[in-house]
Amino acid sequence: MAIVTNRTLIVPYSEAFQSEFLLLNCCAVNRAEMNGPHTLKSAKALFADVLTNHNLYSMAVLDNSTRDYMGHISVSNVDSDPELTFIFDSAYWGKGIATESLLAFFPRLCEELNLSHVKATANIDHPASISILNKLGFRRIGQKRDKHGPYYEYTFKRDVVVAETLTA
């Protein structure tokens, strides 16, 4: 499945995206709100997982005009306890690219995979991620802390969003 929005092209991963994926995930700035950067070795292992793990649904986000790699969106643990994650290069922050991409990707994925619930987390001090999760219909259900600091836990329940849409 490829998804086209006004500014993005969201496509399945292939080997061709490895360099961009590694740059994105080894960058301390890009991963500042995601528990820090990966090492090259751990980023390569993560990319291999993206290509081979059938319980992980990942897509590359490209600029619709230039085909530059902009970011990564995925749902892990598809068969058991699905979790949404996303990361975009800092060059695209604050422009609505992540929101545009996820608003196109997430509902289609839920429909295609028949997902009734999905979880997500966001650092407490990361209003951009919190805003995106709210726009997608996620509800905050708790707060926890790990070695990287405090974060919110979110859940998405598909029947709740459908019911809200029907009553609106």
Secondary structure, 3 states (H helix, E strand, C coil): CCEECCCEEEEECCHHHHHHHHHHHHCCCCCCCCCCCCCHHHHHHHHHHHHHCCCCEEEEEEECCCCCEEEEEEEECCCCCCEEEEEECHHHCCCCHHHHHHHHHHHHHHHHHCCCEEEEEEECCCHHHHHHHHHCCCEEEEEEEECCEEEEEEEEEHHHHHHHHHHC
